[in-house]
Each structure stands twice: as structure tokens, then as C-alpha cells.
Amino acid sequence: MSAVGNATILPPSVRPDGTIRKAIRVREGYVPQEERPLYESAGKQFAKAAAAAPRAGMESMGRPVAVSLATTAKKTEQQLRAQKKQEKKEEERRKVIEAALRDDDDD
């Protein structure tokens, strides 16, 4: 590596297949693209800040685990009840349709 003015010159190097890379001039203060942070729009920055800020009246951002588990169990129980109710309605509909078909066949 040699310095020329406000730039550094990286010497040529040899690739594994035997070909030679050219010397590269790198300006002072240059940061490679893969080392730069990703761009965030103003809206994304605002949303991130709003999510991190505590809300009025809340002691903590996260709910206690016991409350989360109780809520999850309650929702699961409600879903099971709704599923059973739906199955019961479908069975009643099938019976009505079968009865109507039998009545049509008797005519």
C-alpha cells in the first residue's frame, strides 16, 4: 500500500486462477458500500422511534408472560367453541338437505 496525495493505492494481487487484479486507488475517508448502514426513510425512522417510545399510562411495553398465556388460552378456547358450533350447523344443514331429498324421491 502506498499513499499518493489524499489517496491510497492498493497493489496488484493474484487471483487463485492465476490472473492478476489491477492496482486500486482508494480515496481517503472512503467507506465501501457493504460497510455503510442501510438507508432509512424519514417515515421508517419515525415509526421506529414511535415504537420504541413508552406510551402514556403504561408501566412497561411488554405484557407479563402469564397474561399473554392466559389470553392465548382464552382465544384458543373461543376458537374451539366456534368450530364446534360451525360443525353443528353444518350437520343440521346436511340433515335438512337429506330430508328434502327423501321427500322429493317419495313424490
DSSP file (Angstrom, degrees, kcal/mol; ACC not computed):
  #  RESIDUE AA STRUCTURE BP1 BP2  ACC     N-H-->O    O-->H-N    N-H-->O    O-->H-N    TCO  KAPPA ALPHA  PHI   PSI    X-CA   Y-CA   Z-CA
    1    1 A M              0   0    0      0, 0.0     2,-0.4     0, 0.0     9,-0.2   0.000 360.0 360.0 360.0 129.3    0.0    0.0    0.0
    2    2 A S  E     -A    9   0A   0      7,-1.8     7,-3.5     2,-0.0     2,-0.5  -0.961 360.0-130.1-128.7 149.3    1.4    3.4   -0.9
    3    3 A A  E     -A    8   0A   0     -2,-0.4     2,-0.4     5,-0.2     5,-0.2  -0.840  20.7-178.7-101.8 132.1   -0.1    6.8   -0.3
    4    4 A V  E >   -A    7   0A   0      3,-3.0     3,-2.0    -2,-0.5     2,-0.2  -0.952  62.5 -53.4-129.7 110.2   -0.3    9.3   -3.2
    5    5 A G  T 3  S-     0   0    0     -2,-0.4    -2,-0.0     1,-0.3     0, 0.0  -0.432 122.1 -18.9  61.7-123.2   -1.8   12.7   -2.2
    6    6 A N  T 3  S+     0   0    0     -2,-0.2    22,-2.3    -3,-0.1     2,-0.3   0.072 126.8  79.4-102.9  23.5   -5.1   12.1   -0.4
    7    7 A A  E <   -AB   4  27A   0     -3,-2.0    -3,-3.0    20,-0.2     2,-0.4  -0.903  66.2-140.8-128.5 157.1   -5.4    8.6   -1.9
    8    8 A T  E     -AB   3  26A   0     18,-3.3    18,-3.7    -2,-0.3     2,-0.6  -0.944  14.6-144.8-115.1 138.6   -4.0    5.1   -1.0
    9    9 A I  E     -AB   2  25A   0     -7,-3.5    -7,-1.8    -2,-0.4    16,-0.2  -0.917   5.9-150.6-108.1 121.1   -3.0    2.7   -3.8
   10   10 A L  E     - B   0  24A   0     14,-3.5    14,-1.8    -2,-0.6     3,-0.1  -0.760  28.0-118.3 -86.0 131.2   -3.6   -1.0   -3.1
   11   11 A P        -     0   0    0      0, 0.0    13,-0.1     0, 0.0    -1,-0.1  -0.192  34.7 -87.1 -68.7 160.8   -1.0   -3.0   -5.0
   12   12 A P        -     0   0    0      0, 0.0     2,-0.3     0, 0.0    10,-0.2  -0.308  48.1-161.6 -62.9 151.7   -2.0   -5.6   -7.7
   13   13 A S  E     -C   21   0B   0      8,-0.6     8,-3.5     9,-0.1     2,-0.5  -0.893  16.5-116.2-134.0 165.3   -2.8   -9.1   -6.5
   14   14 A V  E     -C   20   0B   0     -2,-0.3     6,-0.2     6,-0.2     5,-0.1  -0.889  24.0-139.4-107.5 128.4   -3.0  -12.5   -8.0
   15   15 A R    >   -     0   0    0      4,-3.1     3,-1.9    -2,-0.5     0, 0.0  -0.348  31.3-103.5 -76.0 163.2   -6.3  -14.4   -8.1
   16   16 A P  T 3  S+     0   0    0      0, 0.0    -1,-0.1     0, 0.0    -2,-0.0   0.802 122.1  56.9 -59.1 -29.3   -6.4  -18.2   -7.3
   17   17 A D  T 3  S-     0   0    0      2,-0.1     3,-0.1     1,-0.0    -2,-0.0   0.449 122.7-104.7 -84.6   2.8   -6.8  -19.0  -11.1
   18   18 A G  S <  S+     0   0    0     -3,-1.9     2,-0.1     1,-0.3    -1,-0.0   0.295  78.4 128.7  98.5 -10.1   -3.5  -17.1  -11.8
   19   19 A T        -     0   0    0     -5,-0.1    -4,-3.1     1,-0.1     2,-0.4  -0.419  55.8-121.3 -78.1 159.4   -5.0  -13.9  -13.3
   20   20 A I  E     -C   14   0B   0     -6,-0.2     2,-0.3    -2,-0.1    -6,-0.2  -0.852  11.8-140.4-108.9 133.8   -3.8  -10.5  -11.9
   21   21 A R  E     -C   13   0B   0     -8,-3.5    -8,-0.6    -2,-0.4     3,-0.1  -0.663  28.8-114.6 -84.2 144.9   -6.0   -7.8  -10.4
   22   22 A K        -     0   0    0     -2,-0.3    -9,-0.1   -10,-0.2     2,-0.1  -0.358  37.7 -90.3 -73.9 159.6   -5.2   -4.2  -11.2
   23   23 A A        -     0   0    0    -11,-0.1     2,-0.4    -2,-0.1    -1,-0.1  -0.418  44.1-142.1 -65.8 146.1   -3.9   -1.8   -8.6
   24   24 A I  E     -B   10   0A   0    -14,-1.8   -14,-3.5   -13,-0.1     2,-0.6  -0.945   4.1-146.5-119.7 133.3   -6.8    0.1   -6.9
   25   25 A R  E     -B    9   0A   0     -2,-0.4     2,-0.5   -16,-0.2   -16,-0.2  -0.877  17.3-168.6 -97.9 124.3   -6.7    3.7   -5.9
   26   26 A V  E     -B    8   0A   0    -18,-3.7   -18,-3.3    -2,-0.6     3,-0.1  -0.960  16.3-132.3-117.5 122.9   -8.8    4.4   -2.7
   27   27 A R  E >   -B    7   0A   0     -2,-0.5     3,-1.6   -20,-0.2   -20,-0.2  -0.331  34.9 -92.8 -69.9 153.9   -9.6    7.9   -1.6
   28   28 A E  T 3  S+     0   0    0    -22,-2.3    -1,-0.1     1,-0.2   -22,-0.0  -0.460 112.0  18.5 -66.2 134.6   -9.1    9.0    1.9
   29   29 A G  T 3  S+     0   0    0      1,-0.3    -1,-0.2    -2,-0.2     2,-0.2   0.450  86.7 149.5  84.6   0.4  -12.3    8.5    4.0
   30   30 A Y    <   -     0   0    0     -3,-1.6    -1,-0.3     1,-0.0    -4,-0.0  -0.486  29.5-162.4 -70.7 134.6  -13.9    6.1    1.5
   31   31 A V        -     0   0    0     -2,-0.2     5,-0.1     2,-0.0    -1,-0.0  -0.982  23.3-118.2-117.4 122.2  -16.2    3.6    3.1
   32   32 A P    >>  -     0   0    0      0, 0.0     3,-1.5     0, 0.0     4,-0.6  -0.195  24.1-116.2 -57.9 151.2  -17.1    0.5    1.0
   33   33 A Q  G >4 S+     0   0    0      1,-0.3     3,-1.2     2,-0.2    -2,-0.0   0.860 113.3  57.4 -59.4 -38.8  -20.8    0.1    0.2
   34   34 A E  G 34 S+     0   0    0      1,-0.3    -1,-0.3     0, 0.0    -3,-0.0   0.669 106.5  51.0 -70.5 -13.5  -21.2   -3.2    2.1
   35   35 A E  G <4 S+     0   0    0     -3,-1.5    -1,-0.3     2,-0.1    -2,-0.2   0.502  90.3  97.4 -97.4  -5.9  -19.9   -1.4    5.3
   36   36 A R  S << S-     0   0    0     -3,-1.2     3,-0.1    -4,-0.6     2,-0.1  -0.550  82.5-107.8 -81.5 146.9  -22.4    1.5    5.0
   37   37 A P        -     0   0    0      0, 0.0    -1,-0.1     0, 0.0    -2,-0.1  -0.405  42.4 -95.8 -70.0 152.4  -25.6    1.4    7.0
   38   38 A L        -     0   0    0      1,-0.1     2,-0.2    -2,-0.1     0, 0.0  -0.361  43.8-102.6 -66.8 146.9  -28.8    0.8    5.1
   39   39 A Y        -     0   0    0     -3,-0.1     2,-0.5    -2,-0.0    -1,-0.1  -0.508  35.5-164.5 -71.2 135.1  -30.8    3.8    4.1
   40   40 A E        -     0   0    0     -2,-0.2    -1,-0.0    -3,-0.1     0, 0.0  -0.990  14.8-132.5-122.7 127.0  -33.9    4.5    6.3
   41   41 A S     >  -     0   0    0     -2,-0.5     4,-2.2     1,-0.1     5,-0.2  -0.224  28.3-106.9 -68.9 165.7  -36.6    6.9    5.1
   42   42 A A  H  > S+     0   0    0      1,-0.2     4,-2.4     2,-0.2     5,-0.2   0.880 121.0  52.9 -62.5 -37.9  -37.9    9.6    7.4
   43   43 A G  H  > S+     0   0    0      2,-0.2     4,-2.5     1,-0.2    -1,-0.2   0.901 108.8  48.6 -65.0 -40.7  -41.2    7.7    7.8
   44   44 A K  H  > S+     0   0    0      2,-0.2     4,-2.3     1,-0.2    -2,-0.2   0.898 111.8  49.5 -66.6 -40.0  -39.3    4.5    8.8
   45   45 A Q  H  X S+     0   0    0     -4,-2.2     4,-2.3     2,-0.2    -2,-0.2   0.904 111.8  49.3 -64.0 -41.1  -37.2    6.4   11.3
   46   46 A F  H  X S+     0   0    0     -4,-2.4     4,-2.6     2,-0.2    -2,-0.2   0.921 111.3  48.8 -63.7 -44.5  -40.4    7.9   12.8
   47   47 A A  H  X S+     0   0    0     -4,-2.5     4,-2.2     1,-0.2    -2,-0.2   0.900 111.6  49.4 -63.0 -41.0  -42.1    4.6   13.0
   48   48 A K  H  X S+     0   0    0     -4,-2.3     4,-1.6     2,-0.2    -1,-0.2   0.911 113.0  46.8 -65.0 -41.8  -39.1    3.0   14.7
   49   49 A A  H  X S+     0   0    0     -4,-2.3     4,-1.5     1,-0.2    -2,-0.2   0.887 112.0  50.8 -67.1 -39.0  -38.9    5.9   17.2
   50   50 A A  H  < S+     0   0    0     -4,-2.6    -1,-0.2     1,-0.2    -2,-0.2   0.877 109.6  50.3 -67.3 -37.1  -42.6    5.8   17.9
   51   51 A A  H  < S+     0   0    0     -4,-2.2    -1,-0.2     1,-0.2    -2,-0.2   0.849 113.0  46.4 -69.1 -33.1  -42.5    2.0   18.6
   52   52 A A  H  < S+     0   0    0     -4,-1.6    -1,-0.2    -5,-0.2    -2,-0.2   0.738  93.6  93.2 -81.7 -22.8  -39.6    2.4   21.0
   53   53 A A  S  < S-     0   0    0     -4,-1.5     2,-0.1    -5,-0.1    -4,-0.0  -0.475  83.5-112.8 -74.3 139.6  -41.1    5.3   22.9
   54   54 A P        -     0   0    0      0, 0.0     2,-0.3     0, 0.0    -1,-0.1  -0.435  30.2-126.7 -69.5 145.8  -43.2    4.5   26.0
   55   55 A R    >   -     0   0    0     -2,-0.1     3,-1.6     1,-0.1     2,-0.1  -0.648  31.3 -92.9 -93.1 150.8  -46.9    5.1   25.8
   56   56 A A  T 3  S+     0   0    0     -2,-0.3    -1,-0.1     1,-0.2     3,-0.1  -0.371 108.7  17.0 -63.9 134.9  -48.7    7.2   28.4
   57   57 A G  T 3  S+     0   0    0      1,-0.2     2,-0.5    -2,-0.1    -1,-0.2   0.439  97.3 113.2  86.0  -0.2  -50.3    5.2   31.2
   58   58 A M    <   -     0   0    0     -3,-1.6    -1,-0.2     1,-0.1     3,-0.1  -0.913  49.0-163.8-109.4 129.0  -48.2    2.1   30.5
   59   59 A E  S    S+     0   0    0     -2,-0.5     2,-0.3     1,-0.2    -1,-0.1   0.875  79.9  10.3 -75.3 -37.9  -45.7    0.9   33.1
   60   60 A S        -     0   0    0      1,-0.1    -1,-0.2     2,-0.1    -5,-0.0  -0.976  65.5-131.6-141.1 154.3  -43.9   -1.4   30.7
   61   61 A M  S    S+     0   0    0     -2,-0.3     2,-0.2    -3,-0.1    -1,-0.1   0.880  89.2  64.0 -72.6 -38.0  -44.1   -2.0   27.0
   62   62 A G  S    S-     0   0    0      1,-0.0    -2,-0.1     0, 0.0     3,-0.1  -0.585  81.8-124.6 -91.2 149.4  -44.4   -5.8   27.2
   63   63 A R        -     0   0    0     -2,-0.2    -2,-0.1     1,-0.1    -1,-0.0  -0.627  39.0 -94.9 -84.8 150.2  -47.2   -7.7   28.8
   64   64 A P     >  -     0   0    0      0, 0.0     4,-2.1     0, 0.0     3,-0.2  -0.313  31.7-120.9 -60.6 148.8  -46.4  -10.2   31.5
   65   65 A V  H  > S+     0   0    0      1,-0.2     4,-2.7     2,-0.2     5,-0.2   0.875 111.2  56.7 -61.1 -39.3  -46.0  -13.7   30.3
   66   66 A A  H  > S+     0   0    0      1,-0.2     4,-2.2     2,-0.2    -1,-0.2   0.898 108.2  47.1 -61.8 -40.7  -48.8  -15.1   32.5
   67   67 A V  H  > S+     0   0    0     -3,-0.2     4,-2.6     2,-0.2    -1,-0.2   0.912 111.9  50.8 -66.3 -42.4  -51.3  -12.6   30.9
   68   68 A S  H  X S+     0   0    0     -4,-2.1     4,-2.4     1,-0.2    -2,-0.2   0.922 112.0  46.6 -61.5 -44.3  -50.1  -13.5   27.4
   69   69 A L  H  X S+     0   0    0     -4,-2.7     4,-2.4     2,-0.2    -1,-0.2   0.894 112.7  49.7 -65.9 -39.6  -50.6  -17.2   28.1
   70   70 A A  H  X S+     0   0    0     -4,-2.2     4,-2.3    -5,-0.2    -2,-0.2   0.915 112.1  48.1 -65.1 -42.2  -54.0  -16.7   29.7
   71   71 A T  H  X S+     0   0    0     -4,-2.6     4,-2.5     2,-0.2    -2,-0.2   0.911 112.1  49.3 -63.9 -42.6  -55.1  -14.6   26.7
   72   72 A T  H  X S+     0   0    0     -4,-2.4     4,-2.4     1,-0.2    -2,-0.2   0.910 111.4  49.2 -63.5 -42.8  -53.8  -17.1   24.2
   73   73 A A  H  X S+     0   0    0     -4,-2.4     4,-2.2     1,-0.2    -1,-0.2   0.899 111.2  49.9 -64.2 -40.2  -55.6  -20.0   26.1
   74   74 A K  H  X S+     0   0    0     -4,-2.3     4,-2.3     2,-0.2    -2,-0.2   0.914 111.1  48.5 -65.4 -42.6  -58.8  -18.0   26.1
   75   75 A K  H  X S+     0   0    0     -4,-2.5     4,-2.3     2,-0.2    -2,-0.2   0.905 111.2  50.6 -64.0 -40.5  -58.6  -17.2   22.4
   76   76 A T  H  X S+     0   0    0     -4,-2.4     4,-2.2     1,-0.2    -1,-0.2   0.910 110.2  49.9 -63.1 -41.8  -57.9  -20.9   21.6
   77   77 A E  H  X S+     0   0    0     -4,-2.2     4,-2.3     1,-0.2    -1,-0.2   0.911 110.7  49.5 -63.7 -42.3  -60.9  -22.0   23.7
   78   78 A Q  H  X S+     0   0    0     -4,-2.3     4,-2.4     1,-0.2    -1,-0.2   0.891 109.7  51.7 -63.9 -39.4  -63.1  -19.5   21.9
   79   79 A Q  H  X S+     0   0    0     -4,-2.3     4,-2.3     2,-0.2    -1,-0.2   0.901 109.0  50.2 -64.6 -40.2  -61.9  -20.8   18.5
   80   80 A L  H  X S+     0   0    0     -4,-2.2     4,-2.5     2,-0.2    -2,-0.2   0.917 110.5  49.6 -64.3 -42.5  -62.7  -24.3   19.5
   81   81 A R  H  X S+     0   0    0     -4,-2.3     4,-2.4     1,-0.2    -2,-0.2   0.929 111.8  48.5 -60.7 -44.6  -66.2  -23.3   20.6
   82   82 A A  H  X S+     0   0    0     -4,-2.4     4,-2.3     1,-0.2    -1,-0.2   0.887 110.8  51.1 -63.6 -38.5  -66.8  -21.5   17.3
   83   83 A Q  H  X S+     0   0    0     -4,-2.3     4,-2.4     2,-0.2    -1,-0.2   0.918 110.7  47.8 -65.4 -43.6  -65.5  -24.5   15.4
   84   84 A K  H  X S+     0   0    0     -4,-2.5     4,-2.3     2,-0.2    -2,-0.2   0.903 111.7  50.8 -63.0 -41.0  -67.9  -26.9   17.2
   85   85 A K  H  X S+     0   0    0     -4,-2.4     4,-2.2     2,-0.2    -2,-0.2   0.908 110.7  49.0 -63.1 -42.4  -70.8  -24.5   16.6
   86   86 A Q  H  X S+     0   0    0     -4,-2.3     4,-2.3     1,-0.2    -2,-0.2   0.909 110.7  50.1 -63.5 -43.2  -70.0  -24.3   12.9
   87   87 A E  H  X S+     0   0    0     -4,-2.4     4,-2.2     1,-0.2    -1,-0.2   0.891 109.6  51.7 -62.7 -39.1  -69.8  -28.1   12.7
   88   88 A K  H  X S+     0   0    0     -4,-2.3     4,-2.2     2,-0.2    -1,-0.2   0.912 109.7  49.2 -64.3 -42.7  -73.1  -28.5   14.4
   89   89 A K  H  X S+     0   0    0     -4,-2.2     4,-2.4     1,-0.2    -2,-0.2   0.909 110.4  50.9 -62.4 -42.5  -74.7  -26.0   12.0
   90   90 A E  H  X S+     0   0    0     -4,-2.3     4,-2.3     1,-0.2    -1,-0.2   0.895 109.2  50.8 -62.8 -40.0  -73.3  -27.9    9.0
   91   91 A E  H  X S+     0   0    0     -4,-2.2     4,-2.2     2,-0.2    -1,-0.2   0.903 109.9  49.8 -64.4 -41.3  -74.6  -31.2   10.4
   92   92 A E  H  X S+     0   0    0     -4,-2.2     4,-2.2     2,-0.2    -2,-0.2   0.907 110.1  51.1 -63.7 -40.9  -78.1  -29.7   10.8
   93   93 A R  H  X S+     0   0    0     -4,-2.4     4,-2.6     1,-0.2    -2,-0.2   0.908 108.8  51.2 -62.2 -42.0  -77.9  -28.4    7.2
   94   94 A R  H  X S+     0   0    0     -4,-2.3     4,-2.9     1,-0.2    -1,-0.2   0.918 109.4  50.2 -61.3 -42.9  -77.0  -31.8    5.9
   95   95 A K  H  X S+     0   0    0     -4,-2.2     4,-2.5     2,-0.2    -1,-0.2   0.913 111.1  48.6 -62.3 -41.9  -79.9  -33.4    7.7
   96   96 A V  H  X S+     0   0    0     -4,-2.2     4,-2.3     2,-0.2    -2,-0.2   0.918 113.2  47.2 -63.9 -43.5  -82.3  -30.8    6.3
   97   97 A I  H  X S+     0   0    0     -4,-2.6     4,-2.3     2,-0.2    -2,-0.2   0.915 112.5  49.0 -65.0 -43.1  -81.0  -31.4    2.7
   98   98 A E  H  X S+     0   0    0     -4,-2.9     4,-2.3     1,-0.2    -2,-0.2   0.903 111.7  49.4 -63.2 -40.8  -81.2  -35.2    3.1
   99   99 A A  H  X S+     0   0    0     -4,-2.5     4,-2.3    -5,-0.2    -1,-0.2   0.907 111.1  49.5 -64.6 -41.2  -84.8  -34.9    4.4
  100  100 A A  H  X S+     0   0    0     -4,-2.3     4,-2.1     1,-0.2    -2,-0.2   0.894 110.9  49.7 -65.3 -38.8  -85.7  -32.7    1.5
  101  101 A L  H  X S+     0   0    0     -4,-2.3     4,-2.1     2,-0.2    -2,-0.2   0.899 110.5  49.8 -66.8 -40.0  -84.1  -35.1   -1.0
  102  102 A R  H  X S+     0   0    0     -4,-2.3     4,-1.8     2,-0.2    -2,-0.2   0.898 110.3  50.6 -64.2 -39.9  -86.0  -38.0    0.6
  103  103 A D  H  X S+     0   0    0     -4,-2.3     4,-1.2     1,-0.2    -2,-0.2   0.896 110.1  50.1 -65.7 -38.6  -89.3  -36.1    0.4
  104  104 A D  H  < S+     0   0    0     -4,-2.1    -1,-0.2     1,-0.2    -2,-0.2   0.880 109.9  50.8 -65.8 -37.3  -88.6  -35.3   -3.3
  105  105 A D  H  < S+     0   0    0     -4,-2.1    -1,-0.2     1,-0.2    -2,-0.2   0.836 106.1  55.4 -69.1 -32.2  -87.9  -39.0   -4.0
  106  106 A D  H  <        0   0    0     -4,-1.8    -1,-0.2     1,-0.3    -2,-0.2   0.804 360.0 360.0 -70.7 -28.1  -91.2  -40.0   -2.3
  107  107 A D     <        0   0    0     -4,-1.2    -1,-0.3    -3,-0.2    -2,-0.2   0.490 360.0 360.0 -71.8 360.0  -93.2  -37.8   -4.6
